[in-house]
Amino acid sequence: MKLIRICLLAILIPMLPGCAITTDLKVAKGLKDATHVNIIRNSAVSKKGFLEVMKAWLEENNYKYTILPEGSSAKQGWVLTYRGVWSWDLAIYLSSAAIKAYENGALAGEA
């Protein structure tokens, strides 16, 4: 019985720190006054839901938006870029994500 407990602890303890989430945020202050936002498509993000959630948030907050092709310039108006990485650990999960906001080519905010 003691051996079973030790084996269970040896399996469960390394799983505990795997649930940490960190967030870094720099608010794009002028974005709230924007009427139109461009999103540069990122084909490296394999899950379609990431872009769909960004579009839904923009619609909910009354922003008009245009999806630009990958490789487009971020130098005109407000432009959002995004990155999302999914990993596998007993299930597929979003392990890393980043959204950057540019105003006329200058980084204005990021999350």
Stockholm file with secondary structure:
# STOCKHOLM 1.0

chainA/1-111         MKLIRICLLAILIPMLPGCAITTDLKVAKGLKDATHVNIIRNSAVSKKGFLEVMKAWLEENNYKYTILPEGSSAKQGWVLTYRGVWSWDLAIYLSSAAIKAYENGALAGEA
#=GR chainA/1-111 SS CHHHHHHHHHHHGGGGGGGCCCCCCBCCGGGGGCSEEEEECCTTCCCTHHHHHHHHHHHHTTCEEEEECTTCCSCSSEEEEEEEEEEESSSEEEEEEEEEEEETTEEEEEC
#=GC SS_cons         CHHHHHHHHHHHGGGGGGGCCCCCCBCCGGGGGCSEEEEECCTTCCCTHHHHHHHHHHHHTTCEEEEECTTCCSCSSEEEEEEEEEEESSSEEEEEEEEEEEETTEEEEEC
//
